[in-house]
Amino acid sequence: MSVRANIVRNGITIIGNYGGRPRVDMPRLLDLVKLGKYDPTKLVTGKFKLEEINEAVKLLNQGEAIRSLIIPE
């Protein structure tokens, strides 16, 4: 991968992301949940009603939320 000089000079960090393979990964994750080795509820940092969605987005933009659930009631 070639990187432009200004990215290095400005100290910019590039973080990659791998999306996974749902057909392979989901069964593995479900097995880990069944065995009690993985708790998916730890990923949820907030629950909001639909009318509170602006607050949820605000917290996300401020870096105070990782994953929030929007619950339509």
PDB file of N, CA, C and O in Angstrom:
ATOM      1  N   MET A   1       0.841  -1.158   0.000  1.00  0.00           N
ATOM      2  CA  MET A   1       0.000   0.000   0.000  1.00  0.00           C
ATOM      3  C   MET A   1       0.889   1.224   0.000  1.00  0.00           C
ATOM      4  O   MET A   1       1.792   1.332   0.830  1.00  0.00           O
ATOM      5  N   SER A   2       0.657   2.129  -0.896  1.00  0.00           N
ATOM      6  CA  SER A   2       1.413   3.372  -0.900  1.00  0.00           C
ATOM      7  C   SER A   2       0.659   4.413  -0.076  1.00  0.00           C
ATOM      8  O   SER A   2      -0.570   4.483  -0.109  1.00  0.00           O
ATOM      9  N   VAL A   3       1.415   5.210   0.655  1.00  0.00           N
ATOM     10  CA  VAL A   3       0.828   6.224   1.527  1.00  0.00           C
ATOM     11  C   VAL A   3       1.416   7.572   1.159  1.00  0.00           C
ATOM     12  O   VAL A   3       2.631   7.712   1.017  1.00  0.00           O
ATOM     13  N   ARG A   4       0.552   8.559   1.007  1.00  0.00           N
ATOM     14  CA  ARG A   4       1.026   9.900   0.671  1.00  0.00           C
ATOM     15  C   ARG A   4       1.812  10.478   1.837  1.00  0.00           C
ATOM     16  O   ARG A   4       1.510  10.202   2.997  1.00  0.00           O
ATOM     17  N   ALA A   5       2.811  11.272   1.529  1.00  0.00           N
ATOM     18  CA  ALA A   5       3.713  11.835   2.537  1.00  0.00           C
ATOM     19  C   ALA A   5       2.979  12.669   3.576  1.00  0.00           C
ATOM     20  O   ALA A   5       3.342  12.636   4.752  1.00  0.00           O
ATOM     21  N   ASN A   6       1.950  13.420   3.172  1.00  0.00           N
ATOM     22  CA  ASN A   6       1.264  14.274   4.144  1.00  0.00           C
ATOM     23  C   ASN A   6       0.521  13.458   5.200  1.00  0.00           C
ATOM     24  O   ASN A   6       0.316  13.942   6.313  1.00  0.00           O
ATOM     25  N   ILE A   7       0.118  12.239   4.878  1.00  0.00           N
ATOM     26  CA  ILE A   7      -0.525  11.384   5.872  1.00  0.00           C
ATOM     27  C   ILE A   7       0.482  11.007   6.947  1.00  0.00           C
ATOM     28  O   ILE A   7       0.163  11.041   8.135  1.00  0.00           O
ATOM     29  N   VAL A   8       1.688  10.650   6.545  1.00  0.00           N
ATOM     30  CA  VAL A   8       2.740  10.314   7.506  1.00  0.00           C
ATOM     31  C   VAL A   8       3.171  11.554   8.275  1.00  0.00           C
ATOM     32  O   VAL A   8       3.305  11.508   9.497  1.00  0.00           O
ATOM     33  N   ARG A   9       3.385  12.640   7.585  1.00  0.00           N
ATOM     34  CA  ARG A   9       3.855  13.877   8.203  1.00  0.00           C
ATOM     35  C   ARG A   9       2.863  14.407   9.238  1.00  0.00           C
ATOM     36  O   ARG A   9       3.271  14.921  10.280  1.00  0.00           O
ATOM     37  N   ASN A  10       1.570  14.287   8.960  1.00  0.00           N
ATOM     38  CA  ASN A  10       0.551  14.797   9.874  1.00  0.00           C
ATOM     39  C   ASN A  10       0.180  13.804  10.973  1.00  0.00           C
ATOM     40  O   ASN A  10      -0.680  14.096  11.804  1.00  0.00           O
ATOM     41  N   GLY A  11       0.815  12.641  10.983  1.00  0.00           N
ATOM     42  CA  GLY A  11       0.560  11.664  12.035  1.00  0.00           C
ATOM     43  C   GLY A  11      -0.829  11.052  11.974  1.00  0.00           C
ATOM     44  O   GLY A  11      -1.384  10.672  13.004  1.00  0.00           O
ATOM     45  N   ILE A  12      -1.394  10.952  10.779  1.00  0.00           N
ATOM     46  CA  ILE A  12      -2.734  10.392  10.617  1.00  0.00           C
ATOM     47  C   ILE A  12      -2.660   8.872  10.721  1.00  0.00           C
ATOM     48  O   ILE A  12      -1.785   8.242  10.127  1.00  0.00           O
ATOM     49  N   THR A  13      -3.580   8.295  11.474  1.00  0.00           N
ATOM     50  CA  THR A  13      -3.654   6.851  11.634  1.00  0.00           C
ATOM     51  C   THR A  13      -4.739   6.295  10.725  1.00  0.00           C
ATOM     52  O   THR A  13      -5.856   6.811  10.696  1.00  0.00           O
ATOM     53  N   ILE A  14      -4.413   5.255   9.990  1.00  0.00           N
ATOM     54  CA  ILE A  14      -5.375   4.591   9.121  1.00  0.00           C
ATOM     55  C   ILE A  14      -5.695   3.238   9.741  1.00  0.00           C
ATOM     56  O   ILE A  14      -4.803   2.426   9.988  1.00  0.00           O
ATOM     57  N   ILE A  15      -6.986   3.007   9.990  1.00  0.00           N
ATOM     58  CA  ILE A  15      -7.413   1.751  10.596  1.00  0.00           C
ATOM     59  C   ILE A  15      -8.306   1.026   9.599  1.00  0.00           C
ATOM     60  O   ILE A  15      -9.299   1.580   9.127  1.00  0.00           O
ATOM     61  N   GLY A  16      -7.954  -0.200   9.286  1.00  0.00           N
ATOM     62  CA  GLY A  16      -8.753  -0.986   8.358  1.00  0.00           C
ATOM     63  C   GLY A  16      -9.864  -1.732   9.081  1.00  0.00           C
ATOM     64  O   GLY A  16      -9.877  -1.827  10.309  1.00  0.00           O
ATOM     65  N   ASN A  17     -10.790  -2.255   8.300  1.00  0.00           N
ATOM     66  CA  ASN A  17     -11.911  -2.993   8.855  1.00  0.00           C
ATOM     67  C   ASN A  17     -12.206  -4.162   7.938  1.00  0.00           C
ATOM     68  O   ASN A  17     -12.205  -4.026   6.715  1.00  0.00           O
ATOM     69  N   TYR A  18     -12.455  -5.295   8.532  1.00  0.00           N
ATOM     70  CA  TYR A  18     -12.798  -6.493   7.776  1.00  0.00           C
ATOM     71  C   TYR A  18     -14.234  -6.862   8.108  1.00  0.00           C
ATOM     72  O   TYR A  18     -14.566  -7.072   9.275  1.00  0.00           O
ATOM     73  N   GLY A  19     -15.071  -6.941   7.117  1.00  0.00           N
ATOM     74  CA  GLY A  19     -16.493  -7.161   7.333  1.00  0.00           C
ATOM     75  C   GLY A  19     -16.880  -8.570   7.746  1.00  0.00           C
ATOM     76  O   GLY A  19     -17.964  -8.769   8.293  1.00  0.00           O
ATOM     77  N   GLY A  20     -16.045  -9.527   7.506  1.00  0.00           N
ATOM     78  CA  GLY A  20     -16.368 -10.890   7.895  1.00  0.00           C
ATOM     79  C   GLY A  20     -17.114 -11.650   6.811  1.00  0.00           C
ATOM     80  O   GLY A  20     -17.395 -11.133   5.729  1.00  0.00           O
ATOM     81  N   ARG A  21     -17.422 -12.894   7.144  1.00  0.00           N
ATOM     82  CA  ARG A  21     -18.163 -13.775   6.238  1.00  0.00           C
ATOM     83  C   ARG A  21     -19.380 -14.290   7.007  1.00  0.00           C
ATOM     84  O   ARG A  21     -19.270 -15.275   7.737  1.00  0.00           O
ATOM     85  N   PRO A  22     -20.517 -13.652   6.860  1.00  0.00           N
ATOM     86  CA  PRO A  22     -21.693 -13.997   7.666  1.00  0.00           C
ATOM     87  C   PRO A  22     -22.066 -15.479   7.656  1.00  0.00           C
ATOM     88  O   PRO A  22     -22.445 -16.020   8.694  1.00  0.00           O
ATOM     89  N   ARG A  23     -21.966 -16.139   6.514  1.00  0.00           N
ATOM     90  CA  ARG A  23     -22.342 -17.565   6.455  1.00  0.00           C
ATOM     91  C   ARG A  23     -21.430 -18.438   7.305  1.00  0.00           C
ATOM     92  O   ARG A  23     -21.849 -19.491   7.788  1.00  0.00           O
ATOM     93  N   VAL A  24     -20.205 -18.013   7.487  1.00  0.00           N
ATOM     94  CA  VAL A  24     -19.250 -18.772   8.296  1.00  0.00           C
ATOM     95  C   VAL A  24     -19.206 -18.234   9.723  1.00  0.00           C
ATOM     96  O   VAL A  24     -19.227 -19.001  10.685  1.00  0.00           O
ATOM     97  N   ASP A  25     -19.147 -16.915   9.849  1.00  0.00           N
ATOM     98  CA  ASP A  25     -18.943 -16.296  11.159  1.00  0.00           C
ATOM     99  C   ASP A  25     -20.157 -16.366  12.075  1.00  0.00           C
ATOM    100  O   ASP A  25     -20.001 -16.576  13.278  1.00  0.00           O
ATOM    101  N   MET A  26     -21.369 -16.196  11.537  1.00  0.00           N
ATOM    102  CA  MET A  26     -22.558 -16.193  12.393  1.00  0.00           C
ATOM    103  C   MET A  26     -22.765 -17.523  13.115  1.00  0.00           C
ATOM    104  O   MET A  26     -23.028 -17.509  14.317  1.00  0.00           O
ATOM    105  N   PRO A  27     -22.659 -18.671  12.443  1.00  0.00           N
ATOM    106  CA  PRO A  27     -22.792 -19.932  13.187  1.00  0.00           C
ATOM    107  C   PRO A  27     -21.730 -20.079  14.280  1.00  0.00           C
ATOM    108  O   PRO A  27     -22.016 -20.605  15.356  1.00  0.00           O
ATOM    109  N   ARG A  28     -20.523 -19.623  14.011  1.00  0.00           N
ATOM    110  CA  ARG A  28     -19.464 -19.691  15.030  1.00  0.00           C
ATOM    111  C   ARG A  28     -19.801 -18.804  16.223  1.00  0.00           C
ATOM    112  O   ARG A  28     -19.640 -19.212  17.373  1.00  0.00           O
ATOM    113  N   LEU A  29     -20.269 -17.591  15.945  1.00  0.00           N
ATOM    114  CA  LEU A  29     -20.645 -16.682  17.030  1.00  0.00           C
ATOM    115  C   LEU A  29     -21.803 -17.239  17.844  1.00  0.00           C
ATOM    116  O   LEU A  29     -21.793 -17.155  19.072  1.00  0.00           O
ATOM    117  N   LEU A  30     -22.793 -17.804  17.179  1.00  0.00           N
ATOM    118  CA  LEU A  30     -23.927 -18.391  17.889  1.00  0.00           C
ATOM    119  C   LEU A  30     -23.489 -19.554  18.770  1.00  0.00           C
ATOM    120  O   LEU A  30     -24.003 -19.720  19.876  1.00  0.00           O
ATOM    121  N   ASP A  31     -22.549 -20.356  18.292  1.00  0.00           N
ATOM    122  CA  ASP A  31     -22.007 -21.440  19.118  1.00  0.00           C
ATOM    123  C   ASP A  31     -21.319 -20.886  20.360  1.00  0.00           C
ATOM    124  O   ASP A  31     -21.487 -21.430  21.452  1.00  0.00           O
ATOM    125  N   LEU A  32     -20.550 -19.817  20.207  1.00  0.00           N
ATOM    126  CA  LEU A  32     -19.881 -19.206  21.357  1.00  0.00           C
ATOM    127  C   LEU A  32     -20.891 -18.661  22.362  1.00  0.00           C
ATOM    128  O   LEU A  32     -20.681 -18.759  23.571  1.00  0.00           O
ATOM    129  N   VAL A  33     -21.986 -18.088  21.865  1.00  0.00           N
ATOM    130  CA  VAL A  33     -23.041 -17.592  22.759  1.00  0.00           C
ATOM    131  C   VAL A  33     -23.660 -18.763  23.517  1.00  0.00           C
ATOM    132  O   VAL A  33     -23.842 -18.687  24.732  1.00  0.00           O
ATOM    133  N   LYS A  34     -23.985 -19.844  22.811  1.00  0.00           N
ATOM    134  CA  LYS A  34     -24.587 -21.022  23.446  1.00  0.00           C
ATOM    135  C   LYS A  34     -23.681 -21.619  24.513  1.00  0.00           C
ATOM    136  O   LYS A  34     -24.162 -22.106  25.535  1.00  0.00           O
ATOM    137  N   LEU A  35     -22.372 -21.584  24.282  1.00  0.00           N
ATOM    138  CA  LEU A  35     -21.408 -22.136  25.240  1.00  0.00           C
ATOM    139  C   LEU A  35     -21.106 -21.180  26.387  1.00  0.00           C
ATOM    140  O   LEU A  35     -20.377 -21.533  27.313  1.00  0.00           O
ATOM    141  N   GLY A  36     -21.660 -19.978  26.331  1.00  0.00           N
ATOM    142  CA  GLY A  36     -21.416 -18.991  27.383  1.00  0.00           C
ATOM    143  C   GLY A  36     -20.052 -18.333  27.296  1.00  0.00           C
ATOM    144  O   GLY A  36     -19.587 -17.742  28.271  1.00  0.00           O
ATOM    145  N   LYS A  37     -19.404 -18.426  26.142  1.00  0.00           N
ATOM    146  CA  LYS A  37     -18.072 -17.842  25.967  1.00  0.00           C
ATOM    147  C   LYS A  37     -18.110 -16.438  25.375  1.00  0.00           C
ATOM    148  O   LYS A  37     -17.082 -15.767  25.285  1.00  0.00           O
ATOM    149  N   TYR A  38     -19.297 -15.999  24.973  1.00  0.00           N
ATOM    150  CA  TYR A  38     -19.435 -14.679  24.364  1.00  0.00           C
ATOM    151  C   TYR A  38     -20.778 -14.093  24.768  1.00  0.00           C
ATOM    152  O   TYR A  38     -21.813 -14.747  24.641  1.00  0.00           O
ATOM    153  N   ASP A  39     -20.757 -12.855  25.256  1.00  0.00           N
ATOM    154  CA  ASP A  39     -21.978 -12.171  25.674  1.00  0.00           C
ATOM    155  C   ASP A  39     -22.224 -10.983  24.752  1.00  0.00           C
ATOM    156  O   ASP A  39     -21.601  -9.936  24.927  1.00  0.00           O
ATOM    157  N   PRO A  40     -23.120 -11.119  23.770  1.00  0.00           N
ATOM    158  CA  PRO A  40     -23.337 -10.035  22.813  1.00  0.00           C
ATOM    159  C   PRO A  40     -23.976  -8.792  23.428  1.00  0.00           C
ATOM    160  O   PRO A  40     -23.929  -7.720  22.825  1.00  0.00           O
ATOM    161  N   THR A  41     -24.567  -8.911  24.607  1.00  0.00           N
ATOM    162  CA  THR A  41     -25.198  -7.741  25.228  1.00  0.00           C
ATOM    163  C   THR A  41     -24.169  -6.698  25.641  1.00  0.00           C
ATOM    164  O   THR A  41     -24.522  -5.535  25.838  1.00  0.00           O
ATOM    165  N   LYS A  42     -22.914  -7.085  25.776  1.00  0.00           N
ATOM    166  CA  LYS A  42     -21.871  -6.119  26.150  1.00  0.00           C
ATOM    167  C   LYS A  42     -21.588  -5.111  25.038  1.00  0.00           C
ATOM    168  O   LYS A  42     -20.980  -4.070  25.284  1.00  0.00           O
ATOM    169  N   LEU A  43     -22.026  -5.417  23.820  1.00  0.00           N
ATOM    170  CA  LEU A  43     -21.833  -4.485  22.708  1.00  0.00           C
ATOM    171  C   LEU A  43     -22.807  -3.322  22.756  1.00  0.00           C
ATOM    172  O   LEU A  43     -22.538  -2.265  22.185  1.00  0.00           O
ATOM    173  N   VAL A  44     -23.930  -3.503  23.425  1.00  0.00           N
ATOM    174  CA  VAL A  44     -24.969  -2.472  23.476  1.00  0.00           C
ATOM    175  C   VAL A  44     -24.643  -1.486  24.589  1.00  0.00           C
ATOM    176  O   VAL A  44     -24.555  -1.859  25.759  1.00  0.00           O
ATOM    177  N   THR A  45     -24.465  -0.227  24.211  1.00  0.00           N
ATOM    178  CA  THR A  45     -24.118   0.799  25.200  1.00  0.00           C
ATOM    179  C   THR A  45     -25.290   1.696  25.546  1.00  0.00           C
ATOM    180  O   THR A  45     -25.186   2.536  26.440  1.00  0.00           O
ATOM    181  N   GLY A  46     -26.404   1.528  24.850  1.00  0.00           N
ATOM    182  CA  GLY A  46     -27.573   2.348  25.158  1.00  0.00           C
ATOM    183  C   GLY A  46     -28.814   1.846  24.463  1.00  0.00           C
ATOM    184  O   GLY A  46     -28.746   1.213  23.409  1.00  0.00           O
ATOM    185  N   LYS A  47     -29.962   2.139  25.073  1.00  0.00           N
ATOM    186  CA  LYS A  47     -31.263   1.814  24.477  1.00  0.00           C
ATOM    187  C   LYS A  47     -32.086   3.093  24.453  1.00  0.00           C
ATOM    188  O   LYS A  47     -32.198   3.797  25.457  1.00  0.00           O
ATOM    189  N   PHE A  48     -32.656   3.379  23.299  1.00  0.00           N
ATOM    190  CA  PHE A  48     -33.399   4.620  23.119  1.00  0.00           C
ATOM    191  C   PHE A  48     -34.733   4.348  22.450  1.00  0.00           C
ATOM    192  O   PHE A  48     -34.848   3.464  21.601  1.00  0.00           O
ATOM    193  N   LYS A  49     -35.742   5.117  22.842  1.00  0.00           N
ATOM    194  CA  LYS A  49     -37.015   5.097  22.138  1.00  0.00           C
ATOM    195  C   LYS A  49     -36.813   5.828  20.812  1.00  0.00           C
ATOM    196  O   LYS A  49     -35.877   6.612  20.658  1.00  0.00           O
ATOM    197  N   LEU A  50     -37.699   5.562  19.865  1.00  0.00           N
ATOM    198  CA  LEU A  50     -37.575   6.182  18.550  1.00  0.00           C
ATOM    199  C   LEU A  50     -37.552   7.705  18.646  1.00  0.00           C
ATOM    200  O   LEU A  50     -36.819   8.364  17.909  1.00  0.00           O
ATOM    201  N   GLU A  51     -38.352   8.263  19.552  1.00  0.00           N
ATOM    202  CA  GLU A  51     -38.368   9.725  19.673  1.00  0.00           C
ATOM    203  C   GLU A  51     -37.095  10.283  20.324  1.00  0.00           C
ATOM    204  O   GLU A  51     -36.910  11.500  20.363  1.00  0.00           O
ATOM    205  N   GLU A  52     -36.223   9.415  20.832  1.00  0.00           N
ATOM    206  CA  GLU A  52     -34.946   9.839  21.423  1.00  0.00           C
ATOM    207  C   GLU A  52     -33.771   9.626  20.475  1.00  0.00           C
ATOM    208  O   GLU A  52     -32.617   9.697  20.898  1.00  0.00           O
ATOM    209  N   ILE A  53     -34.049   9.368  19.212  1.00  0.00           N
ATOM    210  CA  ILE A  53     -32.997   9.017  18.259  1.00  0.00           C
ATOM    211  C   ILE A  53     -31.947  10.119  18.113  1.00  0.00           C
ATOM    212  O   ILE A  53     -30.771   9.821  17.904  1.00  0.00           O
ATOM    213  N   ASN A  54     -32.353  11.383  18.219  1.00  0.00           N
ATOM    214  CA  ASN A  54     -31.375  12.472  18.107  1.00  0.00           C
ATOM    215  C   ASN A  54     -30.351  12.414  19.231  1.00  0.00           C
ATOM    216  O   ASN A  54     -29.173  12.691  19.007  1.00  0.00           O
ATOM    217  N   GLU A  55     -30.780  12.061  20.426  1.00  0.00           N
ATOM    218  CA  GLU A  55     -29.854  11.907  21.556  1.00  0.00           C
ATOM    219  C   GLU A  55     -28.887  10.751  21.297  1.00  0.00           C
ATOM    220  O   GLU A  55     -27.699  10.856  21.602  1.00  0.00           O
ATOM    221  N   ALA A  56     -29.389   9.657  20.738  1.00  0.00           N
ATOM    222  CA  ALA A  56     -28.541   8.508  20.422  1.00  0.00           C
ATOM    223  C   ALA A  56     -27.467   8.883  19.404  1.00  0.00           C
ATOM    224  O   ALA A  56     -26.304   8.512  19.560  1.00  0.00           O
ATOM    225  N   VAL A  57     -27.854   9.612  18.371  1.00  0.00           N
ATOM    226  CA  VAL A  57     -26.897  10.043  17.341  1.00  0.00           C
ATOM    227  C   VAL A  57     -25.881  11.010  17.937  1.00  0.00           C
ATOM    228  O   VAL A  57     -24.697  10.946  17.606  1.00  0.00           O
ATOM    229  N   LYS A  58     -26.329  11.894  18.804  1.00  0.00           N
ATOM    230  CA  LYS A  58     -25.422  12.848  19.453  1.00  0.00           C
ATOM    231  C   LYS A  58     -24.349  12.113  20.258  1.00  0.00           C
ATOM    232  O   LYS A  58     -23.169  12.450  20.165  1.00  0.00           O
ATOM    233  N   LEU A  59     -24.749  11.116  21.045  1.00  0.00           N
ATOM    234  CA  LEU A  59     -23.784  10.350  21.838  1.00  0.00           C
ATOM    235  C   LEU A  59     -22.817   9.583  20.945  1.00  0.00           C
ATOM    236  O   LEU A  59     -21.632   9.473  21.260  1.00  0.00           O
ATOM    237  N   LEU A  60     -23.312   9.057  19.843  1.00  0.00           N
ATOM    238  CA  LEU A  60     -22.451   8.356  18.891  1.00  0.00           C
ATOM    239  C   LEU A  60     -21.413   9.301  18.311  1.00  0.00           C
ATOM    240  O   LEU A  60     -20.230   8.965  18.243  1.00  0.00           O
ATOM    241  N   ASN A  61     -21.852  10.483  17.891  1.00  0.00           N
ATOM    242  CA  ASN A  61     -20.934  11.470  17.316  1.00  0.00           C
ATOM    243  C   ASN A  61     -19.915  11.980  18.323  1.00  0.00           C
ATOM    244  O   ASN A  61     -18.807  12.359  17.944  1.00  0.00           O
ATOM    245  N   GLN A  62     -20.277  11.992  19.604  1.00  0.00           N
ATOM    246  CA  GLN A  62     -19.361  12.441  20.658  1.00  0.00           C
ATOM    247  C   GLN A  62     -18.424  11.325  21.111  1.00  0.00           C
ATOM    248  O   GLN A  62     -17.550  11.553  21.947  1.00  0.00           O
ATOM    249  N   GLY A  63     -18.598  10.127  20.570  1.00  0.00           N
ATOM    250  CA  GLY A  63     -17.759   9.000  20.959  1.00  0.00           C
ATOM    251  C   GLY A  63     -18.145   8.393  22.288  1.00  0.00           C
ATOM    252  O   GLY A  63     -17.356   7.652  22.876  1.00  0.00           O
ATOM    253  N   GLU A  64     -19.338   8.686  22.780  1.00  0.00           N
ATOM    254  CA  GLU A  64     -19.778   8.174  24.076  1.00  0.00           C
ATOM    255  C   GLU A  64     -20.636   6.921  23.943  1.00  0.00           C
ATOM    256  O   GLU A  64     -21.048   6.349  24.952  1.00  0.00           O
ATOM    257  N   ALA A  65     -20.909   6.488  22.728  1.00  0.00           N
ATOM    258  CA  ALA A  65     -21.710   5.287  22.495  1.00  0.00           C
ATOM    259  C   ALA A  65     -21.018   4.442  21.439  1.00  0.00           C
ATOM    260  O   ALA A  65     -20.433   4.966  20.491  1.00  0.00           O
ATOM    261  N   ILE A  66     -21.091   3.147  21.611  1.00  0.00           N
ATOM    262  CA  ILE A  66     -20.527   2.230  20.620  1.00  0.00           C
ATOM    263  C   ILE A  66     -21.647   1.686  19.742  1.00  0.00           C
ATOM    264  O   ILE A  66     -21.597   1.785  18.516  1.00  0.00           O
ATOM    265  N   ARG A  67     -22.651   1.113  20.384  1.00  0.00           N
ATOM    266  CA  ARG A  67     -23.795   0.586  19.653  1.00  0.00           C
ATOM    267  C   ARG A  67     -25.032   0.808  20.496  1.00  0.00           C
ATOM    268  O   ARG A  67     -25.105   0.363  21.642  1.00  0.00           O
ATOM    269  N   SER A  68     -25.997   1.495  19.928  1.00  0.00           N
ATOM    270  CA  SER A  68     -27.246   1.775  20.629  1.00  0.00           C
ATOM    271  C   SER A  68     -28.405   1.097  19.914  1.00  0.00           C
ATOM    272  O   SER A  68     -28.416   0.976  18.689  1.00  0.00           O
ATOM    273  N   LEU A  69     -29.368   0.663  20.696  1.00  0.00           N
ATOM    274  CA  LEU A  69     -30.583   0.090  20.144  1.00  0.00           C
ATOM    275  C   LEU A  69     -31.655   1.163  20.089  1.00  0.00           C
ATOM    276  O   LEU A  69     -31.862   1.891  21.059  1.00  0.00           O
ATOM    277  N   ILE A  70     -32.327   1.261  18.969  1.00  0.00           N
ATOM    278  CA  ILE A  70     -33.469   2.154  18.835  1.00  0.00           C
ATOM    279  C   ILE A  70     -34.705   1.258  18.891  1.00  0.00           C
ATOM    280  O   ILE A  70     -34.896   0.381  18.048  1.00  0.00           O
ATOM    281  N   ILE A  71     -35.537   1.497  19.899  1.00  0.00           N
ATOM    282  CA  ILE A  71     -36.690   0.639  20.131  1.00  0.00           C
ATOM    283  C   ILE A  71     -37.961   1.393  19.755  1.00  0.00           C
ATOM    284  O   ILE A  71     -38.371   2.309  20.469  1.00  0.00           O
ATOM    285  N   PRO A  72     -38.587   1.016  18.640  1.00  0.00           N
ATOM    286  CA  PRO A  72     -39.841   1.680  18.265  1.00  0.00           C
ATOM    287  C   PRO A  72     -40.964   1.196  19.178  1.00  0.00           C
ATOM    288  O   PRO A  72     -41.214  -0.004  19.292  1.00  0.00           O
ATOM    289  N   GLU A  73     -41.626   2.137  19.817  1.00  0.00           N
ATOM    290  CA  GLU A  73     -42.721   1.760  20.732  1.00  0.00           C
ATOM    291  C   GLU A  73     -44.005   2.380  20.278  1.00  0.00           C
ATOM    292  O   GLU A  73     -45.043   2.186  20.911  1.00  0.00           O
TER     293      GLU A  73
END
